[in-house]
Amino acid sequence: MKTKELNLFIVDDDKLFAMDLKNYLQTKFGELINITTFKNGQSCLKKIEEDTHIVILDYFIDGKNSLKTLRAIKAINSETEVIMLSNNENMALAIETFRAGAKDYLIKGQGSWRKITKVINHILLAPIRVIVREFGVSKFAAIFLTTFVTMGIVVFIVMRLMK
């Protein structure tokens, strides 16, 4: 079975940074993810749809914060995972992005590309997402199946321990 690719958007007004990050992620994930770059939130929002899985969003684009863009992305597709990138280490900004629906808030530099890779790996390998993506079942059915299998394993282990 061929794995369906995930759609990932990079939104950053620093074109060189966006292209470097895109090349890095394509090297790491290959055909597992389809990456598109945007220089501003408006152009990204025109392309956001139900099959947009991950957005890496710069906090400051053209001198403005991107919280409006983050909220609009979540309004279009609440399942889209947004990773906010910033040069600012202000904890209040990070909390504000989490409240708006961001999956993570990462500081540019300081190993941020490695952290982005880790977050993307987590998103790619989350069991519910894999079941929904690979088998096309509803999220409810995937949760039910995962719970059923997990409980079966627990019962099996308990029964073996009681012998």
C-alpha positions in Angstrom: 0.0 0.0 0.0 1.4 3.4 -1.0 1.4 6.0 1.8 -0.6 9.0 0.9 1.5 12.2 1.2 0.8 14.9 3.6 0.5 18.5 2.4 2.8 20.9 4.3 2.8 24.7 3.8 5.7 27.0 4.8 4.6 30.6 5.3 7.5 33.0 5.7 8.4 36.4 4.1 12.1 35.4 4.2 12.2 33.6 0.8 15.7 32.2 1.4 14.8 30.8 4.9 11.6 29.2 3.4 13.5 27.6 0.5 16.2 26.3 2.8 13.6 24.8 5.2 11.7 23.3 2.3 14.9 21.6 0.9 15.8 20.3 4.4 12.3 18.8 4.9 12.3 17.3 1.4 15.6 15.7 2.2 14.3 14.3 5.5 10.8 13.1 4.4 11.1 12.6 0.7 7.8 11.8 -0.9 5.9 11.5 2.4 5.2 15.2 2.3 4.2 17.7 -0.4 5.7 21.1 0.5 4.4 24.5 -0.8 5.9 27.8 0.2 4.1 31.2 0.6 5.4 34.6 1.3 2.4 35.8 3.2 -0.7 34.6 5.0 -3.2 35.8 2.4 -1.7 33.6 -0.4 -1.6 30.6 2.0 -5.2 31.1 3.0 -6.3 30.9 -0.6 -4.8 27.4 -0.9 -5.8 26.0 2.6 -8.3 23.2 2.3 -9.3 20.0 4.1 -6.3 18.1 3.0 -3.8 20.7 4.3 -2.2 18.8 7.2 0.7 21.0 8.5 1.5 24.7 8.2 4.8 26.1 9.4 3.9 29.8 10.0 6.3 32.7 10.7 4.9 34.7 13.6 5.9 38.1 12.1 5.3 38.5 8.4 5.8 42.0 6.9 5.9 43.5 10.3 2.6 42.1 11.5 1.8 39.1 13.7 0.2 36.1 12.1 -2.4 35.2 14.7 -5.1 36.3 12.3 -3.8 33.9 9.8 -3.4 31.1 12.4 -7.1 31.6 13.5 -8.2 31.6 9.8 -6.4 28.4 9.1 -8.0 26.7 12.1 -11.4 28.0 11.0 -11.0 26.5 7.6 -9.7 23.2 8.9 -9.4 22.6 12.6 -7.4 19.5 12.0 -4.5 21.3 10.3 -1.5 21.4 12.6 0.2 24.8 12.8 3.8 25.1 13.9 4.5 28.8 14.7 8.1 30.0 14.2 9.4 33.2 15.7 12.6 35.1 16.5 11.0 36.3 19.7 11.4 34.3 22.9 8.5 36.1 24.6 6.5 33.5 26.6 3.3 35.6 26.3 3.5 35.4 22.5 3.9 31.6 22.8 0.9 31.2 25.1 -1.1 33.4 22.8 -0.3 31.2 19.8 -1.2 28.0 21.7 -4.6 29.6 22.7 -5.2 30.4 19.0 -4.6 26.7 18.1 -0.9 26.3 17.3 0.6 22.8 17.8 4.0 24.3 18.8 5.9 27.6 19.1 9.5 27.3 18.0 12.3 29.9 18.1 14.1 30.2 14.8 17.7 28.9 15.1 18.5 27.0 18.3 17.9 23.7 16.6 14.4 24.7 15.3 14.7 22.6 12.2 15.4 19.5 14.3 12.4 20.3 16.5 10.2 20.9 13.4 11.3 17.4 12.1 10.4 15.9 15.5 6.9 17.6 15.4 6.3 16.4 11.8 7.4 12.9 12.7 5.0 12.9 15.6 2.2 14.1 13.3 3.0 11.5 10.6 3.2 8.6 13.1 0.2 9.4 15.3 -1.9 6.1 15.2 -5.2 7.8 14.6 -3.9 9.9 11.8 -2.3 6.9 10.1 -5.5 4.9 10.3 -7.6 7.7 8.9 -5.0 8.6 6.2 -4.2 5.0 5.1 -7.6 3.4 5.3 -9.9 6.3 4.7 -12.0 5.6 7.8 -13.6 8.3 9.9 -11.7 9.7 12.9 -14.4 8.2 15.2 -13.9 4.7 13.7 -10.1 5.1 14.0 -10.4 6.0 17.7 -12.7 3.1 18.3 -10.4 0.7 16.5 -7.3 1.9 18.3 -9.1 1.7 21.7 -10.4 -1.8 20.9 -6.9 -3.1 19.9 -5.2 -1.4 22.9 -7.7 -2.9 25.3 -7.3 -6.3 23.7 -3.5 -6.1 24.2 -4.0 -5.1 27.8 -6.4 -8.0 28.5 -4.1 -10.4 26.8 -1.1 -9.3 29.0 -3.2 -9.4 32.2 -4.4 -12.9 31.4 -0.9 -14.1 30.7 0.3 -12.6 34.0 -2.4 -14.3 35.9 -1.4 -17.8 34.8 
